[in-house]
């Protein structure tokens, strides 16, 4: 077993040390010397779908109790994200909107390095208003006019690549990679292009470009079917229909599109709490993920720096937290993890935790907690705090199995983000005492957590060299154990 994990195991389970898992932090994490007070960013610490939206919603609500307003910023991804938020006894899956849109006093900004699908965003806004019984969104929504457009052309080209088996089978079909590729190819469309005087000419040129790309693969763009937010499939149609749909969407979105750079800079230099919500996860980042199942955007804290054009220094954030599922890991795509769980237990967890994609509805693969992978991602991501979701997914009769080492050719080896390499390693596990997860859903105080749950939190935070920030024991906002 890797020395650090062995040391953590012995300290917690042999010597009884809890490393603060049983008490509040000995400092206020939101006010640190040398850091921008009341600023926090939350990234996915594993392979996505960890519940980041749930966490940022919780933190936004916390700040609004003590402050008149909160600035909520999303800097990456697009309609491929899926953040499920509870609104009373209702649930809503947010995709392009930041989770702060449900709270009055919050200003939600969709940033420059997001890829915005106009028609889906309109549908999402209407869905939010429907959940709110016809009332408008309580938050103020702003969309950076420099944000990238992700259009049906991008979705069609992604579909063409998949049909030609040259793209990732894990792609959501939302055209994300194609939209980001346009930046690399130096011909992206941005929100501001939709509001230019010659917007129809720009859109027509874009359509023609993708028409030629699809024809190069033997497909006709107009007849390719692409998904909508509601799950329906529609044909792209010709250039006239394509422009007509964008004209309708832009009419709805126009009040939200703005020049936001000066606002970001002023807010960062002020005292308004700032919450930064990342999409996807460190294990899906093109730099740190396992191909081909990676996303196309920057999933780390440094993406905030580039999206805000340097106005926000991610190194000065008061809290840099990563979210993971406490007792297991979920995965979508073609990746084959060395820690895949037996299907019997995996199926039980999948049903109990509703492990189906918020965007795609795909059933997720279920794997054991993988400390070699997580410690690598936390190190390259420069994570300082841990937020845990799904601590309530535990069964008293089933030990919690955790991977603590890899072996290859009889030797212990480290994690590397490479599928060919991972195919050659064997996961080595330890089994930890479990607890009644269902009973945890009724726990409201840290002191009421069972010893085995506290030990497990202590073991994870010690192994990953981070501090606990909060732990969720259910989907509702009040089902949270806070360490601050």
N, C-alpha and C positions, 0 to 999 in steps of 0.2 A: 504493500500500500504506500502511495506517495507520502513522504514524511509529514507534510503539513496536515494532510487529512488524518493520518494516524495519530498525530499529536492532538488534533482537535477531538478525535474520538476518545482517546484516553482521558483527556482533560474533562470532557463532559460526562461520559458514561462510566468511567472508572473512578475519577476523583470528585465528581459531583459539581464541577464548576459550570455556571450558567452564563458567564460573560455578559451580564446585563439583560439577558432574555426575560428575566422575571421582574424588571423594574424600568422605570422611565429613563431616558437618556440623561446623562449628567450635565448636558449642555442644551441650549436652544439651537437646534440645527438650522433654523432660519435666520439667525443673527450671528454670523461668525466674523471675526476680525479679518479684514482684507477681502471679504466677499460682499457681493451686492445683497443687501438684506431682503428677505422675503422673496427670493427667486428660487425656483425649483424646476428641474427638468426630469422627466420620467421616460426612460427608454425600455424597450423590451430586452430582457436579459438572456433570452434563449432563442427560440425559433418562431416567435410570433404568437399571437392569440393569448397573451398572458393576462390580459385584463388591465392594460394601461389606462384605457378610458375610464374604467371604474375608479382607478386610483386618482387620476387627475380631476375627476368630478368631485371626489371626496376632498381633495386638497383645495379646490376652488371654493367649495362650500365652507371649509375651515377659514379661509382668508376673508370671505364675505361676512363672517360673523364679527370680525374685528375691524374691517375696512369697508369704506363705501363702494369701492370698485376693485376689480381684478382684471389684469390684462392676460389673455389666454392666447397662446401662439402655437400654430401648427406649421411645421416647416418642410415636411417631406411626404411623399406618397400621394395617393389620390383615392379613387373609388375602390381600390383594392383593399383598403383598410376596413376593418369592421369592429367598432367599439360598442358593446352593448351596455346601455345605461338604464337603470331602474328609475321610473317616474311614478312615485306612489306604488300602486299595485300593477302598473303597466311597465313594459319594457320596450325600448326602442334601440335599434341598431343604427348607430351613426357611421358614416363612411368618410365623406369629405369634410363634414362639419366637425369642429372641435367639440369636446364634451361640455365645454362651458356655455354652449348656446342655450342650455336649459335653465340658466340661472340669471336672475335680474341683477344688474350691477356689473355684469361681466362684459368685456369687449373681446370678441373672438376675432382673431386675424388669421386668415389663410394666406400663408407666406409665399414668397417669391419662388421657392424651389419645390412647391407642390405642383402637381399636374391635375388641372381642374377639368372635369367633364361637365359642360354647361347643362345639358339636358338632365343628367342624373342629379346634379346639384339642385336644380329646380324641383325635381321629384322629392328629393330628400327634405328640402325646406317645407314642402307641402305635407310630407309625412309627419314631420315634427309638429306642425300646426294642427294636424289631425289628432295626434296624441294629446295635444294640449286643448282639445275640444274647440278647435277653430280659432284659438287665440294666437296672435303673432308670437314669434320667438321672444322670450323675455330679455335675451342678451342683445347687444349691438354687434352685428356682423359686418366685418370689413374684409374685402378680398384685395390683395396686392395686385395692382394692375399689371405688374411684371410677372405674375404667376403664369406658369406654362399651361397651354391648352392641351387637353387629351381628348381626342375626337373619335368619332366612329371610324374614321379612316385608320387611326392607330389600332383600334380594336380589330378591324378587318385584317390589317396586315399581320397582327399577332395571330389571328385565326389561320391565316394562310401559312405562316411559318409552322404552326402546330400541325396543320394538315400535311405539310411537307416534312414533318418530323425533324425540323431543324431548330425548333424552339423548345423551351422547357415545358414539360407536361404539368409542372406545378403552376404555370401562369394562370392568373385568375380570369383571363379573357377581357380584362379592362383596358388593355392597350398601354399599360404603364411603361414597359420597356421601350416601345416604339416612340412614345412621346418624349422620353428622356434621350433616346438616341438622336432625335432631331436636334437637340442641343449640341451633341458631339459633331453632328454633320453640319452644324451652323445654319440651320434653316427652321428654327422653331417658330410656332405661333404663340403669342402671349395674349392675355386678356385684353391688353390695350389695343391689339390688332383688330379685335371685334368692334371697337369703338372708333376706329380711324375712319376718315372720310371715304377712303378707298377699300374698306373692309371686304367688300364683296370680291374685289379683284384679288386681294390677298388670299381669301378663302378658296377662290376658284383655282389659283395657282397651286395651292396646297393640295387640293383635291386631284388635280391633274398629275401632280408628282406621285401621289399614292396610287393613282390609277395605273401609272406605268410600272410601279414597283410590283403591284399585284399581277399585272399582265406578264411580267417577267417570270413569274412562278406558274403561269398558266391559269390564272383566275381572273374573273371579271369583278372589279370592285363593287359595282352597283348591285350585284346579286349576292354578295357575301352577307351572311346574317351575323349580327352582333348583339350582345346582351344589354338589357336595360336594368336599372336599379331594382325594378319590381320582378325581375326574373324572366320577363318576356324577351323574345328574340325578334329583331326587326332587320329588314334589309337596309343596307346603306343608302340605296337609291342613287339617282343621278345627281349631278352637280347642283341643279336647280333645287331639288328637294333637300339636299344637304344644307344649302345656304338658307333655305326657308326655315328649317328646324332651328338652326343657330340664331336666326333673327328673332324667333319666338322666345328662345331661352334668354337671349341677351337683354330683351325688354324687361324680363323679371329680375335679372341679376344686376342691371345697371345701377340701381341705388346703392349697391353694396361695394362696387368696384371703386377703388380709391388709391391715391398716392399715400402710402403708409410709412415711408422711410423716416420722415421727420417725427412722426408719432412714436415709432419704435425707439428712436434715439432719445427723445424727450422722456419717455416712460422709463427707460433703463436708467437715466440719470436722475429720476425722481424717486419716490418712495412707494408708489403703487405696487402691490404684490404682482409678480409675474409668474405664470405657470406655462411651461413649455411641454407640449404633448407630442411625443414622437410616434411615428407609425412603424409597423413591422418590428424588427428586432435586430440586435447585434449579430445574431447567428444567420441573418438573411442579408447582411450588408455585403456588397460586392467585394469588399476587401477582406472580410473575415468569414464569409459563409462558404458553404460547400456547393460547388457548381454541379448541376445547373440550377439548383433550387435556391436561387438568391433573388432579391428584388433589385430594382434599378436605381434606388435612391440612397442617400446617405442616412444611415440609421443611428449614427452616433451623435454624441453631444456637439461635436465640431460642425455638424450640419446646421446647427442654429447660428453659428458664427458666419458661415457663408451665406445662408438664406437672408440674414439681416444685414448683409454687406458690412459686417464688422461692427455694427452698432451694439450688438450683444456679445460680450466675451464669455464664451462657455466656461472658460477656466475660472471665472469669477462668480459663477453661480453658487449660491449658498448650499444648495443640495443637488447632488447628481445621483439620482436613484435608478436602480434597475428593478424591474418587476419580473418575477418568475412564479410559476405554479409551484406550490410548496412541496407536494408529495409525489409529483410525476411531471413528465414533459410531454407536450403534444407536438405533432409534426404533420405537415401537409406537403405532398409532392413525391418525387421519385427517390429522394435521399433514403439510404438504408443506414439507420443508426445501429451501432454495435450494442445498444441498450434497449432494443425493442422488447416490449412486454409480452408475456404469454397472452393469447387472445381472450381467454376466459376472464382474467382480471381486467384486461384492456377494455373489453366490452362493458363490464360492470361500471368502470370509471367513465367511459364514453357516455353512457346513459345517465348516470348520476350527475355528471358535470356538464351535460349538454355539449359534448365536444364535437360540434358540427360548425363549419365555417359560417360566420355572421354574414359574409359577402356571398360565398359560393354554395353554402349548405353542405359542403363535402364533409364526410366523416373523417376525423383526424386520426392519424396513427398515434398510439400511446406508448411511451417509453419510460423507463426508470430515470430518476434524477441522475444526471451525469456530471459529477464534479470535475473531472478533467476538462470537459468541454466548457462548463460554466466558468471555471477559474480562468481559462484562457480568454473567454469573451469579456469577463469582468476586468481582466488586466488590460487588454487592448482598448477596451471602452472607457477605462479610467473611472470605474464605478466606485462610489464611496458609501452608498446606503442601499439597503435591500428592502423592497416591499414584496410581501408574499400574498398571493391569492390562493383560494381553494384549500386552505388548511383544513377545512371541514371534509375534504375527500380523503378519509382514512377509515380503516376498518379494524376494530379491536382484535379480530382473529387473524389478521393478515399483517405480518411484519412489514415495515417500510424498507424497501430494498433500494440501496444507493450504490451507484458505481463509483469506486474510489481509485481505480487504476486501469490502465490498458496493458496488455501483454502482447508482444509480437516476437515470434521465434524464441519463446522462453524468456525474453527479457522485458522488463517494465519500460514502457515508452510513453511519451507525452502525447497530448492531443494535437492534431494538425487538421486544418480545414481542407481536407482533400478526400474525396470519396474512395479513390483507389487505395489510398493509405488506410482509411477506416475499414475497408473490406478485409484488411489483413490483421486487424487487431481483435483481441478477445477482451471483453469487459470483465473486470473482477469486482465483486460486490461484497458489501456487508449488509446485514439485516439489523434494523434498529427497532426498538420497542414502539408499537403503534398505540392508538387511542381511539376512542369513539368519536369520529368526526361529526356525526349527527348531533351529538350532545353539545359540540362546540358552537353550533348555530344559535344557541341560547345564551352563550357567554358574552358578557358585556365588560368585564373587568379582567385585566391581566392576571390578577391574583386567583381568578377562578379557572384559569387554564390548567389542565392536568399536567403532572410532572413530565410525562412523556412528550407532550406537545412543546413545553418549554425547553426540554432537552434537545428536541429536534431543531427548533429555531436557533438555539445556541450553537449546535453543531454546524448548521448551514452557514450562519454568519461568521463563525470562527474559521471555517474551511475556506470561505470565499474572501476573508479579510475585509469585511464590510460591517457596518452597524445596522441594526434593525430600525426601520422607520415606521412601518405599520404592517398589520397582518389582517387579512379579511377572512371571516369565518362564515360568509354567506354573501349573496348578491346584493342585499340592500345596503344603503349608505350607512345605517347605524350598526351594521354587522362588521365592525372594525375594531381591532385592538390597536391603539396608538401608543407609540413610544416617545412622543413629544408632548 
